[in-house]
Amino acid sequence: MLLGSIIPYMEKIKWKLTLQESERMEVVWMQVKGACEKLQEEINAKDEDIYFFLHEMAHRY
């Protein structure tokens, strides 16, 4: 699910977060989720469009 929580995914990988890092990631994820939902509402973006946008951002930074 594109807009689901990232924390369960991160628990599956070998990257072990401290409690503080986990809390920060959850805050960032909620901000990204909110931005994606706003984008969907404002320009009627589809999940594929948002996926492409996030993919480009991840590879750029």
N, C-alpha and C positions, 0 to 999 in steps of 0.2 A: 504494500500500500504506500503510495507516494507521500501522503501527508501523515502517516502514522508516526509513532514515537521512535526515535533513533536509539534510545537506551536499550531496549531488548535486542536490537541488532548488535550493538556494541558488546553486549554480554556474551554473544556467540563467538566473537573473535578474540584473539589473544591479547589485545590491548586492554590492560587492566587499569581502570581509572581509580583515582582516590575519590573519596566522597565529595570533596570540593570540586574536583574536575567534572565529576558526574553531574553535580548541580549546575555548574556553568554550562555544560553541554546541553542540558535540558532547557535552560533559559534561552540559549542560542537557537535550539531547535524550535522552541515555541515562537520565537521571532520570525524564523524562516517560514514556519507553517502559516503564521498570520499574514506574512507578505505574499505567500502563494495563494492563499484564499482571497486576499484583496485583489490580486492580479486576475484570478479567475472571475471575480465579480465585475471588475472594471472593464476588462477587455474581452471577456468571455473566452479566456484561454482554456485549452484542453489540457489534460494531464500530460500528454506528449509534449506540448509546448513548454510546460513548466519543467518537465524532466530535461528537455534540451537546454533550457535556461540555467538550471542548477548544474547540469553537466559542464556547460561552458564556464561557469563561475568556478567550479571546483578545479578545473584544469588550468584556469588562468592564474589562480592564487594558490 
